[in-house]
Structures are given as C-alpha cells and as structure tokens.
C-alpha cells in the first residue's frame, strides 16, 4: 500500500486497510513502542483502538495533517509515541488521584530525600562530556522549559531538539549505569 492509499483508506474507514495497517504492517512497530513506554504491556487491541479513535477524531484532523514529507510509518511512529506517552501519563494521574488507592508511604517521597536526589542528578549531568547535552537535559527536564522555547533559544527545530535530548539521555544513562557498577 502507498501512503496515499493508507491515508485515504483510514479517512474513508476502509476496514481492510485499517486492519492491515494496525494489525499486520505496523504491529511490530507499535508493540515495540508500547514495550518502551509502558511498564506492563497494555492490551494491544484496546490501545490501538484508542490510537485509531484519536487519529480519526474531529473528522480525521490528525490524518489530514499528514503532509507526505516522510513515510506514513515514520509519521505514525512519532504520533503513536506521543499518544502513548500522554496515555501513560493520564493513567498515572488517574491512579494518583483515586481516593480508593492507599497512600504512598515510599520513603523516596520524603522532601529531605528530594534535595539528595537533585544533587545526585546534577552530579550525573555534570559528568556528561558534551555540554550541549547537559544543558538540554537541565533545561527540558529539571527546569521544565517548554521544548518550543528552548529550540527557539538554541536556534534549532523542535525535531532537532528532540534528537539532541534522545542522545543526551542515552549519554546520561551510560554514565548512570557505569556509576551504579562501581
């Protein structure tokens, strides 16, 4: 199937194209994304149905935004990743605001431990050789600077910023793993 056929089929609610895309062609990709994002694998059919509903919501507004500047599968990877991250965040928020959930007595929630954790994080970030990576992690994650703002300040695109962030987190992970082995 071409990208045009996929888009037209999804917009026109073609069951054959929809099933082929989500349950054959893109299944390995979507399953891999889910494994990276969720601690426990969600029901594939359920979450893909919600992703599909998201794509066709508001007269297929998301699908109509696809500009054919990359392959549909590449676009779907980005959209699905962002959707699954929001989905996971919503689940966590629902659980944390559920009055029937027992209170969390985790000692790591103690405010005195927060400063220790921040010191540990800063030490790990300081160990990153690439200062640009360190700055991106500090600004995006610790300072919670909006990505669009930081990208503008750096004079780069948001996509480029996300690539830098991905490499920075990989570098930080390597340092953290090496530190934990000592």
C-alpha positions in Angstrom: 0.0 0.0 0.0 1.2 3.5 -0.7 1.0 6.3 1.9 -1.9 7.9 -0.1 -3.8 4.6 -0.1 -3.3 4.3 3.6 -4.5 7.8 4.4 -7.4 7.6 2.0 -8.4 4.2 3.5 -8.2 5.4 7.1 -10.2 8.6 6.3 -12.8 6.6 4.4 -12.9 4.0 7.2 -11.8 1.1 5.0 -11.8 -1.9 7.3 -9.3 -3.9 5.1 -6.7 -1.1 5.1 -7.2 -0.3 8.8 -6.8 -3.9 9.8 -3.8 -4.4 7.5 -2.1 -1.3 8.9 -2.7 -1.7 12.6 -2.7 -5.5 13.0 -0.1 -6.5 10.4 2.1 -3.8 8.9 2.6 -1.5 12.0 2.0 -4.1 14.7 5.8 -4.8 15.3 6.4 -1.0 15.5 3.5 -0.3 17.8 4.4 -3.2 20.0 8.0 -2.0 20.3 6.8 1.5 21.2 4.5 0.1 23.9 7.3 -2.0 25.4 9.5 1.0 25.7 6.8 3.3 27.2 4.7 1.0 29.5 5.9 -1.0 32.5 3.4 -3.7 31.9 2.3 -4.3 28.3 -1.3 -3.0 27.8 -3.8 -4.9 25.7 -2.7 -4.3 22.1 -6.2 -4.2 20.6 -7.5 -1.8 23.3 -4.7 0.7 23.0 -4.6 0.6 19.2 -8.3 1.1 19.0 -7.8 4.2 21.2 -5.0 5.4 18.9 -7.2 4.8 15.9 -10.0 6.8 17.5 -7.5 9.6 18.3 -6.4 9.7 14.6 -10.0 9.8 13.2 -11.3 12.2 15.9 -12.6 15.6 14.6 -13.2 14.4 11.0 -9.8 12.8 10.8 -8.0 16.0 11.7 -4.7 14.2 12.6 -4.7 12.1 9.5 -5.3 15.2 7.3 -2.3 16.9 8.9 0.0 14.2 7.4 1.9 16.2 4.7 3.7 13.3 2.9 7.1 14.8 3.8 8.1 11.4 5.3 6.7 7.9 5.1 3.4 7.3 6.9 5.0 4.7 9.1 7.7 7.2 10.3 4.9 9.7 11.0 2.8 7.1 12.8 5.8 6.2 14.9 6.1 9.8 16.2 2.3 10.2 16.6 1.9 6.9 18.4 4.9 7.5 20.7 3.5 10.9 21.7 0.0 9.5 22.1 1.1 6.5 24.2 3.2 8.8 26.5 0.1 11.0 27.1 -2.0 7.8 27.6 0.5 6.6 30.2 0.6 10.0 32.0 -3.2 10.0 32.1 -3.3 6.6 33.7 -0.7 7.6 36.3 -2.7 10.7 37.1 -5.9 8.7 37.4 -4.3 6.3 39.8 -2.7 9.0 41.9 -6.0 10.9 42.3 -8.0 7.8 43.0 -9.4 8.1 46.6 -9.5 4.3 47.0 -5.8 3.9 46.4 -3.8 3.5 49.7 -1.5 6.4 50.5 2.1 6.1 49.2 4.5 5.5 52.1 7.5 5.5 49.8 10.5 7.0 51.7 11.8 8.5 48.5 8.8 10.9 48.6 10.3 12.4 51.8 11.1 16.1 51.0 14.6 15.7 52.6 15.4 13.0 50.0 14.4 15.3 47.2 17.5 17.5 47.7 19.7 14.4 47.8 18.2 13.2 44.6 18.7 16.6 42.9 22.4 16.5 44.0 22.8 13.0 42.5 21.1 14.1 39.3 23.3 17.2 39.0 26.4 15.1 39.6 25.4 12.7 36.8 24.6 15.6 34.4 27.9 17.2 35.3 29.7 14.0 34.2 28.3 14.3 30.7 31.2 15.3 28.4 29.0 17.1 25.9 27.9 20.4 27.5 25.1 20.9 25.0 23.6 17.6 26.1 23.9 18.6 29.7 22.3 21.9 29.1 19.4 20.3 27.2 18.7 17.9 30.0 18.8 20.6 32.6 16.6 23.0 30.7 14.0 20.5 29.5 13.8 18.1 32.4 14.9 19.9 35.5 13.8 23.4 34.7 10.8 22.2 32.7 11.4 24.7 29.9 8.9 24.2 27.0 10.6 22.5 24.1 9.5 25.2 21.6 11.1 27.9 23.8 14.4 26.0 24.2 14.5 25.2 20.5 13.9 28.9 19.6 16.7 30.0 22.1 19.1 27.5 20.6 18.2 28.4 17.0 17.2 24.8 16.1 14.0 23.0 15.2 12.0 21.1 17.8 12.7 17.9 15.9 16.4 18.6 16.2 16.0 19.4 19.9 14.3 16.0 20.5 17.2 14.3 18.7 19.7 16.0 21.0 17.6 15.2 24.0 17.5 11.5 23.0 21.3 11.4 22.6 21.7 13.3 25.9 19.5 10.8 27.8 21.4 7.9 26.2 24.7 9.5 27.4 23.2 10.2 30.9 22.0 6.5 31.0 25.5 5.3 30.2 27.0 7.4 32.9 24.4 6.3 35.5 25.0 2.6 34.6 28.7 3.0 34.9 28.3 4.8 38.3 26.0 2.1 39.6 28.5 -0.7 38.8 31.2 1.0 41.0 
